[in-house]
Amino acid sequence: MKLIKRWGRAFGLFWWDFLVGDTPELFVATLVIVAVALLLGHHHESGYLMLPALAIVFLVLSAYRGRRRTGPVGAKPTKQTDAPS
């Protein structure tokens, strides 16, 4: 039973890392875009405009979030206290 639990956990962690990885917001964005595509299945005209717009919005937000996390270009990195010296 322990072996099955261990394999199940390893399988789940693999898929979590594969699908979510370092950017969970892009995983959520993909789920939202797929859900909107399913909801707009019979409204082709709306889908042609809505889906690319959603993809652009999510990519811009992700880039903004990544840019905010790393700081401005050319800025000197701050000294981290938890890093070994």
PDB file of N, CA, C and O in Angstrom:
ATOM      1  N   MET A   1       0.820  -1.190   0.000  1.00  0.00           N
ATOM      2  CA  MET A   1       0.000   0.000   0.000  1.00  0.00           C
ATOM      3  C   MET A   1       0.869   1.261   0.000  1.00  0.00           C
ATOM      4  O   MET A   1       0.521   2.247  -0.650  1.00  0.00           O
ATOM      5  N   LYS A   2       1.991   1.241   0.719  1.00  0.00           N
ATOM      6  CA  LYS A   2       2.880   2.399   0.754  1.00  0.00           C
ATOM      7  C   LYS A   2       3.464   2.680  -0.621  1.00  0.00           C
ATOM      8  O   LYS A   2       3.644   3.835  -1.007  1.00  0.00           O
ATOM      9  N   LEU A   3       3.763   1.599  -1.367  1.00  0.00           N
ATOM     10  CA  LEU A   3       4.324   1.766  -2.700  1.00  0.00           C
ATOM     11  C   LEU A   3       3.320   2.447  -3.625  1.00  0.00           C
ATOM     12  O   LEU A   3       3.698   3.319  -4.407  1.00  0.00           O
ATOM     13  N   ILE A   4       2.071   2.071  -3.549  1.00  0.00           N
ATOM     14  CA  ILE A   4       1.032   2.682  -4.382  1.00  0.00           C
ATOM     15  C   ILE A   4       0.853   4.155  -4.015  1.00  0.00           C
ATOM     16  O   ILE A   4       0.699   5.001  -4.896  1.00  0.00           O
ATOM     17  N   LYS A   5       0.874   4.462  -2.711  1.00  0.00           N
ATOM     18  CA  LYS A   5       0.760   5.855  -2.274  1.00  0.00           C
ATOM     19  C   LYS A   5       1.935   6.682  -2.802  1.00  0.00           C
ATOM     20  O   LYS A   5       1.753   7.802  -3.280  1.00  0.00           O
ATOM     21  N   ARG A   6       3.141   6.116  -2.709  1.00  0.00           N
ATOM     22  CA  ARG A   6       4.330   6.825  -3.153  1.00  0.00           C
ATOM     23  C   ARG A   6       4.284   7.073  -4.660  1.00  0.00           C
ATOM     24  O   ARG A   6       4.604   8.168  -5.123  1.00  0.00           O
ATOM     25  N   TRP A   7       3.886   6.059  -5.417  1.00  0.00           N
ATOM     26  CA  TRP A   7       3.776   6.218  -6.868  1.00  0.00           C
ATOM     27  C   TRP A   7       2.686   7.224  -7.225  1.00  0.00           C
ATOM     28  O   TRP A   7       2.866   8.045  -8.124  1.00  0.00           O
ATOM     29  N   GLY A   8       1.565   7.162  -6.525  1.00  0.00           N
ATOM     30  CA  GLY A   8       0.485   8.116  -6.782  1.00  0.00           C
ATOM     31  C   GLY A   8       0.912   9.541  -6.495  1.00  0.00           C
ATOM     32  O   GLY A   8       0.595  10.456  -7.254  1.00  0.00           O
ATOM     33  N   ARG A   9       1.627   9.727  -5.404  1.00  0.00           N
ATOM     34  CA  ARG A   9       2.124  11.065  -5.052  1.00  0.00           C
ATOM     35  C   ARG A   9       3.129  11.555  -6.086  1.00  0.00           C
ATOM     36  O   ARG A   9       3.078  12.710  -6.509  1.00  0.00           O
ATOM     37  N   ALA A  10       4.045  10.677  -6.494  1.00  0.00           N
ATOM     38  CA  ALA A  10       5.040  11.065  -7.502  1.00  0.00           C
ATOM     39  C   ALA A  10       4.354  11.413  -8.824  1.00  0.00           C
ATOM     40  O   ALA A  10       4.746  12.368  -9.494  1.00  0.00           O
ATOM     41  N   PHE A  11       3.339  10.645  -9.197  1.00  0.00           N
ATOM     42  CA  PHE A  11       2.593  10.914 -10.430  1.00  0.00           C
ATOM     43  C   PHE A  11       1.892  12.267 -10.349  1.00  0.00           C
ATOM     44  O   PHE A  11       1.932  13.046 -11.301  1.00  0.00           O
ATOM     45  N   GLY A  12       1.251  12.545  -9.218  1.00  0.00           N
ATOM     46  CA  GLY A  12       0.576  13.824  -9.021  1.00  0.00           C
ATOM     47  C   GLY A  12       1.538  14.996  -9.030  1.00  0.00           C
ATOM     48  O   GLY A  12       1.246  16.031  -9.628  1.00  0.00           O
ATOM     49  N   LEU A  13       2.681  14.849  -8.375  1.00  0.00           N
ATOM     50  CA  LEU A  13       3.679  15.919  -8.346  1.00  0.00           C
ATOM     51  C   LEU A  13       4.271  16.170  -9.733  1.00  0.00           C
ATOM     52  O   LEU A  13       4.561  17.310 -10.095  1.00  0.00           O
ATOM     53  N   PHE A  14       4.447  15.095 -10.503  1.00  0.00           N
ATOM     54  CA  PHE A  14       4.939  15.264 -11.869  1.00  0.00           C
ATOM     55  C   PHE A  14       3.970  16.114 -12.680  1.00  0.00           C
ATOM     56  O   PHE A  14       4.379  17.070 -13.339  1.00  0.00           O
ATOM     57  N   TRP A  15       2.681  15.767 -12.633  1.00  0.00           N
ATOM     58  CA  TRP A  15       1.698  16.512 -13.418  1.00  0.00           C
ATOM     59  C   TRP A  15       1.542  17.933 -12.905  1.00  0.00           C
ATOM     60  O   TRP A  15       1.353  18.850 -13.704  1.00  0.00           O
ATOM     61  N   TRP A  16       1.615  18.143 -11.598  1.00  0.00           N
ATOM     62  CA  TRP A  16       1.544  19.497 -11.051  1.00  0.00           C
ATOM     63  C   TRP A  16       2.704  20.329 -11.582  1.00  0.00           C
ATOM     64  O   TRP A  16       2.505  21.458 -12.031  1.00  0.00           O
ATOM     65  N   ASP A  17       3.914  19.779 -11.534  1.00  0.00           N
ATOM     66  CA  ASP A  17       5.087  20.504 -12.011  1.00  0.00           C
ATOM     67  C   ASP A  17       5.014  20.717 -13.520  1.00  0.00           C
ATOM     68  O   ASP A  17       5.414  21.770 -14.018  1.00  0.00           O
ATOM     69  N   PHE A  18       4.509  19.729 -14.247  1.00  0.00           N
ATOM     70  CA  PHE A  18       4.417  19.829 -15.703  1.00  0.00           C
ATOM     71  C   PHE A  18       3.386  20.874 -16.124  1.00  0.00           C
ATOM     72  O   PHE A  18       3.654  21.676 -17.019  1.00  0.00           O
ATOM     73  N   LEU A  19       2.222  20.876 -15.499  1.00  0.00           N
ATOM     74  CA  LEU A  19       1.151  21.785 -15.898  1.00  0.00           C
ATOM     75  C   LEU A  19       1.277  23.164 -15.272  1.00  0.00           C
ATOM     76  O   LEU A  19       1.065  24.168 -15.952  1.00  0.00           O
ATOM     77  N   VAL A  20       1.613  23.234 -14.007  1.00  0.00           N
ATOM     78  CA  VAL A  20       1.651  24.509 -13.307  1.00  0.00           C
ATOM     79  C   VAL A  20       3.057  25.101 -13.360  1.00  0.00           C
ATOM     80  O   VAL A  20       3.230  26.253 -13.757  1.00  0.00           O
ATOM     81  N   GLY A  21       4.045  24.335 -12.969  1.00  0.00           N
ATOM     82  CA  GLY A  21       5.427  24.793 -13.028  1.00  0.00           C
ATOM     83  C   GLY A  21       5.673  26.041 -12.212  1.00  0.00           C
ATOM     84  O   GLY A  21       5.234  26.139 -11.065  1.00  0.00           O
ATOM     85  N   ASP A  22       6.378  27.004 -12.804  1.00  0.00           N
ATOM     86  CA  ASP A  22       6.744  28.237 -12.110  1.00  0.00           C
ATOM     87  C   ASP A  22       5.694  29.332 -12.245  1.00  0.00           C
ATOM     88  O   ASP A  22       5.752  30.333 -11.531  1.00  0.00           O
ATOM     89  N   THR A  23       4.734  29.156 -13.150  1.00  0.00           N
ATOM     90  CA  THR A  23       3.765  30.218 -13.411  1.00  0.00           C
ATOM     91  C   THR A  23       2.335  29.698 -13.296  1.00  0.00           C
ATOM     92  O   THR A  23       1.706  29.373 -14.303  1.00  0.00           O
ATOM     93  N   PRO A  24       1.829  29.621 -12.085  1.00  0.00           N
ATOM     94  CA  PRO A  24       0.455  29.136 -11.926  1.00  0.00           C
ATOM     95  C   PRO A  24      -0.576  30.051 -12.564  1.00  0.00           C
ATOM     96  O   PRO A  24      -1.669  29.598 -12.904  1.00  0.00           O
ATOM     97  N   GLU A  25      -0.252  31.339 -12.738  1.00  0.00           N
ATOM     98  CA  GLU A  25      -1.231  32.235 -13.355  1.00  0.00           C
ATOM     99  C   GLU A  25      -1.478  31.877 -14.821  1.00  0.00           C
ATOM    100  O   GLU A  25      -2.585  32.078 -15.322  1.00  0.00           O
ATOM    101  N   LEU A  26      -0.475  31.356 -15.511  1.00  0.00           N
ATOM    102  CA  LEU A  26      -0.693  30.939 -16.900  1.00  0.00           C
ATOM    103  C   LEU A  26      -1.518  29.659 -16.973  1.00  0.00           C
ATOM    104  O   LEU A  26      -2.269  29.468 -17.930  1.00  0.00           O
ATOM    105  N   PHE A  27      -1.395  28.797 -16.000  1.00  0.00           N
ATOM    106  CA  PHE A  27      -2.233  27.596 -15.937  1.00  0.00           C
ATOM    107  C   PHE A  27      -3.688  27.986 -15.723  1.00  0.00           C
ATOM    108  O   PHE A  27      -4.582  27.458 -16.385  1.00  0.00           O
ATOM    109  N   VAL A  28      -3.922  28.906 -14.801  1.00  0.00           N
ATOM    110  CA  VAL A  28      -5.286  29.383 -14.542  1.00  0.00           C
ATOM    111  C   VAL A  28      -5.821  30.109 -15.778  1.00  0.00           C
ATOM    112  O   VAL A  28      -6.990  29.950 -16.130  1.00  0.00           O
ATOM    113  N   ALA A  29      -4.981  30.897 -16.431  1.00  0.00           N
ATOM    114  CA  ALA A  29      -5.400  31.599 -17.643  1.00  0.00           C
ATOM    115  C   ALA A  29      -5.811  30.615 -18.730  1.00  0.00           C
ATOM    116  O   ALA A  29      -6.801  30.836 -19.427  1.00  0.00           O
ATOM    117  N   THR A  30      -5.058  29.535 -18.878  1.00  0.00           N
ATOM    118  CA  THR A  30      -5.396  28.515 -19.861  1.00  0.00           C
ATOM    119  C   THR A  30      -6.744  27.879 -19.543  1.00  0.00           C
ATOM    120  O   THR A  30      -7.556  27.659 -20.442  1.00  0.00           O
ATOM    121  N   LEU A  31      -6.983  27.583 -18.271  1.00  0.00           N
ATOM    122  CA  LEU A  31      -8.277  27.022 -17.884  1.00  0.00           C
ATOM    123  C   LEU A  31      -9.415  27.988 -18.178  1.00  0.00           C
ATOM    124  O   LEU A  31     -10.477  27.573 -18.643  1.00  0.00           O
ATOM    125  N   VAL A  32      -9.204  29.271 -17.912  1.00  0.00           N
ATOM    126  CA  VAL A  32     -10.243  30.279 -18.177  1.00  0.00           C
ATOM    127  C   VAL A  32     -10.510  30.385 -19.675  1.00  0.00           C
ATOM    128  O   VAL A  32     -11.666  30.436 -20.095  1.00  0.00           O
ATOM    129  N   ILE A  33      -9.462  30.417 -20.478  1.00  0.00           N
ATOM    130  CA  ILE A  33      -9.632  30.544 -21.923  1.00  0.00           C
ATOM    131  C   ILE A  33     -10.344  29.321 -22.499  1.00  0.00           C
ATOM    132  O   ILE A  33     -11.208  29.462 -23.365  1.00  0.00           O
ATOM    133  N   VAL A  34      -9.996  28.133 -22.032  1.00  0.00           N
ATOM    134  CA  VAL A  34     -10.674  26.921 -22.509  1.00  0.00           C
ATOM    135  C   VAL A  34     -12.143  26.933 -22.090  1.00  0.00           C
ATOM    136  O   VAL A  34     -13.011  26.549 -22.874  1.00  0.00           O
ATOM    137  N   ALA A  35     -12.429  27.367 -20.867  1.00  0.00           N
ATOM    138  CA  ALA A  35     -13.820  27.439 -20.401  1.00  0.00           C
ATOM    139  C   ALA A  35     -14.618  28.444 -21.227  1.00  0.00           C
ATOM    140  O   ALA A  35     -15.760  28.170 -21.596  1.00  0.00           O
ATOM    141  N   VAL A  36     -14.036  29.594 -21.518  1.00  0.00           N
ATOM    142  CA  VAL A  36     -14.724  30.595 -22.338  1.00  0.00           C
ATOM    143  C   VAL A  36     -14.940  30.058 -23.749  1.00  0.00           C
ATOM    144  O   VAL A  36     -15.992  30.294 -24.344  1.00  0.00           O
ATOM    145  N   ALA A  37     -13.965  29.344 -24.287  1.00  0.00           N
ATOM    146  CA  ALA A  37     -14.114  28.751 -25.618  1.00  0.00           C
ATOM    147  C   ALA A  37     -15.268  27.752 -25.641  1.00  0.00           C
ATOM    148  O   ALA A  37     -16.029  27.698 -26.607  1.00  0.00           O
ATOM    149  N   LEU A  38     -15.394  26.961 -24.576  1.00  0.00           N
ATOM    150  CA  LEU A  38     -16.504  26.013 -24.511  1.00  0.00           C
ATOM    151  C   LEU A  38     -17.846  26.730 -24.404  1.00  0.00           C
ATOM    152  O   LEU A  38     -18.830  26.313 -25.016  1.00  0.00           O
ATOM    153  N   LEU A  39     -17.882  27.811 -23.625  1.00  0.00           N
ATOM    154  CA  LEU A  39     -19.125  28.564 -23.480  1.00  0.00           C
ATOM    155  C   LEU A  39     -19.521  29.293 -24.762  1.00  0.00           C
ATOM    156  O   LEU A  39     -20.708  29.471 -25.038  1.00  0.00           O
ATOM    157  N   LEU A  40     -18.534  29.712 -25.539  1.00  0.00           N
ATOM    158  CA  LEU A  40     -18.799  30.424 -26.787  1.00  0.00           C
ATOM    159  C   LEU A  40     -18.783  29.497 -27.997  1.00  0.00           C
ATOM    160  O   LEU A  40     -18.554  29.949 -29.119  1.00  0.00           O
ATOM    161  N   GLY A  41     -19.020  28.223 -27.786  1.00  0.00           N
ATOM    162  CA  GLY A  41     -18.940  27.243 -28.867  1.00  0.00           C
ATOM    163  C   GLY A  41     -19.832  27.537 -30.045  1.00  0.00           C
ATOM    164  O   GLY A  41     -19.443  27.274 -31.183  1.00  0.00           O
ATOM    165  N   HIS A  42     -21.012  28.073 -29.818  1.00  0.00           N
ATOM    166  CA  HIS A  42     -21.955  28.340 -30.904  1.00  0.00           C
ATOM    167  C   HIS A  42     -21.976  29.810 -31.322  1.00  0.00           C
ATOM    168  O   HIS A  42     -22.723  30.187 -32.224  1.00  0.00           O
ATOM    169  N   HIS A  43     -21.174  30.624 -30.681  1.00  0.00           N
ATOM    170  CA  HIS A  43     -21.105  32.048 -31.008  1.00  0.00           C
ATOM    171  C   HIS A  43     -19.737  32.341 -31.606  1.00  0.00           C
ATOM    172  O   HIS A  43     -18.856  32.890 -30.944  1.00  0.00           O
ATOM    173  N   HIS A  44     -19.575  31.966 -32.864  1.00  0.00           N
ATOM    174  CA  HIS A  44     -18.259  32.042 -33.497  1.00  0.00           C
ATOM    175  C   HIS A  44     -17.727  33.467 -33.580  1.00  0.00           C
ATOM    176  O   HIS A  44     -16.538  33.695 -33.356  1.00  0.00           O
ATOM    177  N   GLU A  45     -18.588  34.425 -33.899  1.00  0.00           N
ATOM    178  CA  GLU A  45     -18.121  35.803 -34.048  1.00  0.00           C
ATOM    179  C   GLU A  45     -17.561  36.336 -32.731  1.00  0.00           C
ATOM    180  O   GLU A  45     -16.519  36.991 -32.715  1.00  0.00           O
ATOM    181  N   SER A  46     -18.246  36.058 -31.641  1.00  0.00           N
ATOM    182  CA  SER A  46     -17.765  36.507 -30.343  1.00  0.00           C
ATOM    183  C   SER A  46     -16.455  35.812 -29.970  1.00  0.00           C
ATOM    184  O   SER A  46     -15.553  36.433 -29.409  1.00  0.00           O
ATOM    185  N   GLY A  47     -16.361  34.541 -30.282  1.00  0.00           N
ATOM    186  CA  GLY A  47     -15.156  33.776 -29.967  1.00  0.00           C
ATOM    187  C   GLY A  47     -13.929  34.274 -30.706  1.00  0.00           C
ATOM    188  O   GLY A  47     -12.822  34.270 -30.167  1.00  0.00           O
ATOM    189  N   TYR A  48     -14.138  34.714 -31.979  1.00  0.00           N
ATOM    190  CA  TYR A  48     -13.014  35.213 -32.766  1.00  0.00           C
ATOM    191  C   TYR A  48     -12.396  36.458 -32.146  1.00  0.00           C
ATOM    192  O   TYR A  48     -11.203  36.713 -32.311  1.00  0.00           O
ATOM    193  N   LEU A  49     -13.201  37.224 -31.442  1.00  0.00           N
ATOM    194  CA  LEU A  49     -12.693  38.437 -30.806  1.00  0.00           C
ATOM    195  C   LEU A  49     -12.289  38.206 -29.354  1.00  0.00           C
ATOM    196  O   LEU A  49     -11.274  38.729 -28.894  1.00  0.00           O
ATOM    197  N   MET A  50     -13.084  37.422 -28.639  1.00  0.00           N
ATOM    198  CA  MET A  50     -12.903  37.267 -27.192  1.00  0.00           C
ATOM    199  C   MET A  50     -11.670  36.425 -26.846  1.00  0.00           C
ATOM    200  O   MET A  50     -10.915  36.797 -25.948  1.00  0.00           O
ATOM    201  N   LEU A  51     -11.453  35.321 -27.526  1.00  0.00           N
ATOM    202  CA  LEU A  51     -10.365  34.416 -27.147  1.00  0.00           C
ATOM    203  C   LEU A  51      -8.975  35.005 -27.368  1.00  0.00           C
ATOM    204  O   LEU A  51      -8.137  34.905 -26.472  1.00  0.00           O
ATOM    205  N   PRO A  52      -8.691  35.616 -28.523  1.00  0.00           N
ATOM    206  CA  PRO A  52      -7.380  36.261 -28.651  1.00  0.00           C
ATOM    207  C   PRO A  52      -7.211  37.429 -27.675  1.00  0.00           C
ATOM    208  O   PRO A  52      -6.113  37.653 -27.164  1.00  0.00           O
ATOM    209  N   ALA A  53      -8.289  38.172 -27.415  1.00  0.00           N
ATOM    210  CA  ALA A  53      -8.198  39.282 -26.466  1.00  0.00           C
ATOM    211  C   ALA A  53      -7.880  38.763 -25.066  1.00  0.00           C
ATOM    212  O   ALA A  53      -7.050  39.342 -24.365  1.00  0.00           O
ATOM    213  N   LEU A  54      -8.533  37.680 -24.656  1.00  0.00           N
ATOM    214  CA  LEU A  54      -8.232  37.088 -23.348  1.00  0.00           C
ATOM    215  C   LEU A  54      -6.790  36.615 -23.269  1.00  0.00           C
ATOM    216  O   LEU A  54      -6.119  36.833 -22.261  1.00  0.00           O
ATOM    217  N   ALA A  55      -6.310  35.969 -24.325  1.00  0.00           N
ATOM    218  CA  ALA A  55      -4.924  35.489 -24.335  1.00  0.00           C
ATOM    219  C   ALA A  55      -3.947  36.653 -24.212  1.00  0.00           C
ATOM    220  O   ALA A  55      -2.966  36.566 -23.472  1.00  0.00           O
ATOM    221  N   ILE A  56      -4.208  37.739 -24.929  1.00  0.00           N
ATOM    222  CA  ILE A  56      -3.326  38.908 -24.866  1.00  0.00           C
ATOM    223  C   ILE A  56      -3.354  39.517 -23.466  1.00  0.00           C
ATOM    224  O   ILE A  56      -2.307  39.858 -22.914  1.00  0.00           O
ATOM    225  N   VAL A  57      -4.542  39.654 -22.896  1.00  0.00           N
ATOM    226  CA  VAL A  57      -4.660  40.237 -21.553  1.00  0.00           C
ATOM    227  C   VAL A  57      -3.896  39.397 -20.536  1.00  0.00           C
ATOM    228  O   VAL A  57      -3.150  39.943 -19.723  1.00  0.00           O
ATOM    229  N   PHE A  58      -4.070  38.083 -20.570  1.00  0.00           N
ATOM    230  CA  PHE A  58      -3.384  37.227 -19.605  1.00  0.00           C
ATOM    231  C   PHE A  58      -1.872  37.253 -19.798  1.00  0.00           C
ATOM    232  O   PHE A  58      -1.132  37.232 -18.814  1.00  0.00           O
ATOM    233  N   LEU A  59      -1.397  37.299 -21.033  1.00  0.00           N
ATOM    234  CA  LEU A  59       0.048  37.360 -21.266  1.00  0.00           C
ATOM    235  C   LEU A  59       0.639  38.683 -20.797  1.00  0.00           C
ATOM    236  O   LEU A  59       1.731  38.713 -20.231  1.00  0.00           O
ATOM    237  N   VAL A  60      -0.081  39.777 -21.031  1.00  0.00           N
ATOM    238  CA  VAL A  60       0.397  41.084 -20.564  1.00  0.00           C
ATOM    239  C   VAL A  60       0.435  41.116 -19.032  1.00  0.00           C
ATOM    240  O   VAL A  60       1.400  41.602 -18.442  1.00  0.00           O
ATOM    241  N   LEU A  61      -0.614  40.598 -18.395  1.00  0.00           N
ATOM    242  CA  LEU A  61      -0.631  40.564 -16.933  1.00  0.00           C
ATOM    243  C   LEU A  61       0.492  39.697 -16.378  1.00  0.00           C
ATOM    244  O   LEU A  61       1.111  40.048 -15.374  1.00  0.00           O
ATOM    245  N   SER A  62       0.755  38.571 -17.026  1.00  0.00           N
ATOM    246  CA  SER A  62       1.832  37.699 -16.579  1.00  0.00           C
ATOM    247  C   SER A  62       3.193  38.378 -16.748  1.00  0.00           C
ATOM    248  O   SER A  62       4.054  38.281 -15.873  1.00  0.00           O
ATOM    249  N   ALA A  63       3.379  39.059 -17.871  1.00  0.00           N
ATOM    250  CA  ALA A  63       4.642  39.772 -18.095  1.00  0.00           C
ATOM    251  C   ALA A  63       4.805  40.901 -17.084  1.00  0.00           C
ATOM    252  O   ALA A  63       5.903  41.120 -16.573  1.00  0.00           O
ATOM    253  N   TYR A  64       3.725  41.618 -16.791  1.00  0.00           N
ATOM    254  CA  TYR A  64       3.776  42.690 -15.802  1.00  0.00           C
ATOM    255  C   TYR A  64       4.125  42.135 -14.428  1.00  0.00           C
ATOM    256  O   TYR A  64       4.935  42.711 -13.702  1.00  0.00           O
ATOM    257  N   ARG A  65       3.508  41.014 -14.078  1.00  0.00           N
ATOM    258  CA  ARG A  65       3.789  40.386 -12.779  1.00  0.00           C
ATOM    259  C   ARG A  65       5.248  39.928 -12.701  1.00  0.00           C
ATOM    260  O   ARG A  65       5.901  40.106 -11.672  1.00  0.00           O
ATOM    261  N   GLY A  66       5.757  39.342 -13.782  1.00  0.00           N
ATOM    262  CA  GLY A  66       7.151  38.912 -13.815  1.00  0.00           C
ATOM    263  C   GLY A  66       8.110  40.081 -13.775  1.00  0.00           C
ATOM    264  O   GLY A  66       9.156  40.015 -13.128  1.00  0.00           O
ATOM    265  N   ARG A  67       7.763  41.129 -14.449  1.00  0.00           N
ATOM    266  CA  ARG A  67       8.607  42.330 -14.460  1.00  0.00           C
ATOM    267  C   ARG A  67       8.640  42.968 -13.070  1.00  0.00           C
ATOM    268  O   ARG A  67       9.691  43.415 -12.609  1.00  0.00           O
ATOM    269  N   ARG A  68       7.487  43.005 -12.411  1.00  0.00           N
ATOM    270  CA  ARG A  68       7.410  43.595 -11.080  1.00  0.00           C
ATOM    271  C   ARG A  68       8.203  42.758 -10.081  1.00  0.00           C
ATOM    272  O   ARG A  68       8.799  43.293  -9.146  1.00  0.00           O
ATOM    273  N   ARG A  69       8.207  41.440 -10.286  1.00  0.00           N
ATOM    274  CA  ARG A  69       8.913  40.545  -9.378  1.00  0.00           C
ATOM    275  C   ARG A  69      10.425  40.702  -9.498  1.00  0.00           C
ATOM    276  O   ARG A  69      11.137  40.592  -8.500  1.00  0.00           O
ATOM    277  N   THR A  70      10.923  40.958 -10.711  1.00  0.00           N
ATOM    278  CA  THR A  70      12.363  41.033 -10.914  1.00  0.00           C
ATOM    279  C   THR A  70      12.913  42.442 -10.799  1.00  0.00           C
ATOM    280  O   THR A  70      14.110  42.611 -10.569  1.00  0.00           O
ATOM    281  N   GLY A  71      12.088  43.445 -10.949  1.00  0.00           N
ATOM    282  CA  GLY A  71      12.550  44.825 -10.834  1.00  0.00           C
ATOM    283  C   GLY A  71      12.913  45.393 -12.187  1.00  0.00           C
ATOM    284  O   GLY A  71      12.836  44.690 -13.195  1.00  0.00           O
ATOM    285  N   PRO A  72      13.312  46.663 -12.228  1.00  0.00           N
ATOM    286  CA  PRO A  72      13.621  47.321 -13.495  1.00  0.00           C
ATOM    287  C   PRO A  72      14.899  46.772 -14.127  1.00  0.00           C
ATOM    288  O   PRO A  72      15.770  46.225 -13.451  1.00  0.00           O
ATOM    289  N   VAL A  73      14.975  46.936 -15.433  1.00  0.00           N
ATOM    290  CA  VAL A  73      16.153  46.484 -16.179  1.00  0.00           C
ATOM    291  C   VAL A  73      17.335  47.358 -15.793  1.00  0.00           C
ATOM    292  O   VAL A  73      17.209  48.581 -15.731  1.00  0.00           O
ATOM    293  N   GLY A  74      18.469  46.749 -15.536  1.00  0.00           N
ATOM    294  CA  GLY A  74      19.680  47.474 -15.195  1.00  0.00           C
ATOM    295  C   GLY A  74      19.836  47.761 -13.713  1.00  0.00           C
ATOM    296  O   GLY A  74      20.866  48.286 -13.291  1.00  0.00           O
ATOM    297  N   ALA A  75      18.833  47.425 -12.920  1.00  0.00           N
ATOM    298  CA  ALA A  75      18.930  47.671 -11.480  1.00  0.00           C
ATOM    299  C   ALA A  75      19.862  46.638 -10.866  1.00  0.00           C
ATOM    300  O   ALA A  75      19.885  45.474 -11.269  1.00  0.00           O
ATOM    301  N   LYS A  76      20.621  47.088  -9.892  1.00  0.00           N
ATOM    302  CA  LYS A  76      21.525  46.169  -9.211  1.00  0.00           C
ATOM    303  C   LYS A  76      20.718  45.278  -8.274  1.00  0.00           C
ATOM    304  O   LYS A  76      19.826  45.757  -7.573  1.00  0.00           O
ATOM    305  N   PRO A  77      21.029  43.984  -8.259  1.00  0.00           N
ATOM    306  CA  PRO A  77      20.298  43.093  -7.353  1.00  0.00           C
ATOM    307  C   PRO A  77      20.584  43.443  -5.898  1.00  0.00           C
ATOM    308  O   PRO A  77      21.697  43.835  -5.546  1.00  0.00           O
ATOM    309  N   THR A  78      19.581  43.297  -5.077  1.00  0.00           N
ATOM    310  CA  THR A  78      19.768  43.570  -3.655  1.00  0.00           C
ATOM    311  C   THR A  78      20.430  42.376  -2.995  1.00  0.00           C
ATOM    312  O   THR A  78      20.302  41.245  -3.463  1.00  0.00           O
ATOM    313  N   LYS A  79      21.129  42.630  -1.923  1.00  0.00           N
ATOM    314  CA  LYS A  79      21.807  41.563  -1.200  1.00  0.00           C
ATOM    315  C   LYS A  79      20.766  40.756  -0.433  1.00  0.00           C
ATOM    316  O   LYS A  79      19.986  41.308   0.344  1.00  0.00           O
ATOM    317  N   GLN A  80      20.763  39.453  -0.657  1.00  0.00           N
ATOM    318  CA  GLN A  80      19.808  38.587   0.007  1.00  0.00           C
ATOM    319  C   GLN A  80      20.399  38.105   1.320  1.00  0.00           C
ATOM    320  O   GLN A  80      21.575  37.750   1.400  1.00  0.00           O
ATOM    321  N   THR A  81      19.563  38.101   2.343  1.00  0.00           N
ATOM    322  CA  THR A  81      20.058  37.704   3.661  1.00  0.00           C
ATOM    323  C   THR A  81      20.091  36.196   3.834  1.00  0.00           C
ATOM    324  O   THR A  81      20.860  35.685   4.648  1.00  0.00           O
ATOM    325  N   ASP A  82      19.257  35.467   3.069  1.00  0.00           N
ATOM    326  CA  ASP A  82      19.202  34.020   3.264  1.00  0.00           C
ATOM    327  C   ASP A  82      20.210  33.268   2.384  1.00  0.00           C
ATOM    328  O   ASP A  82      20.357  32.054   2.524  1.00  0.00           O
ATOM    329  N   ALA A  83      20.893  33.956   1.498  1.00  0.00           N
ATOM    330  CA  ALA A  83      21.866  33.304   0.631  1.00  0.00           C
ATOM    331  C   ALA A  83      23.179  33.096   1.392  1.00  0.00           C
ATOM    332  O   ALA A  83      23.582  33.955   2.177  1.00  0.00           O
ATOM    333  N   PRO A  84      23.840  31.971   1.166  1.00  0.00           N
ATOM    334  CA  PRO A  84      25.132  31.742   1.829  1.00  0.00           C
ATOM    335  C   PRO A  84      26.170  32.716   1.271  1.00  0.00           C
ATOM    336  O   PRO A  84      26.143  33.052   0.087  1.00  0.00           O
ATOM    337  N   SER A  85      27.072  33.161   2.121  1.00  0.00           N
ATOM    338  CA  SER A  85      28.091  34.124   1.673  1.00  0.00           C
ATOM    339  C   SER A  85      29.403  33.451   1.386  1.00  0.00           C
ATOM    340  O   SER A  85      30.366  34.114   1.000  1.00  0.00           O
TER     341      SER A  85
END
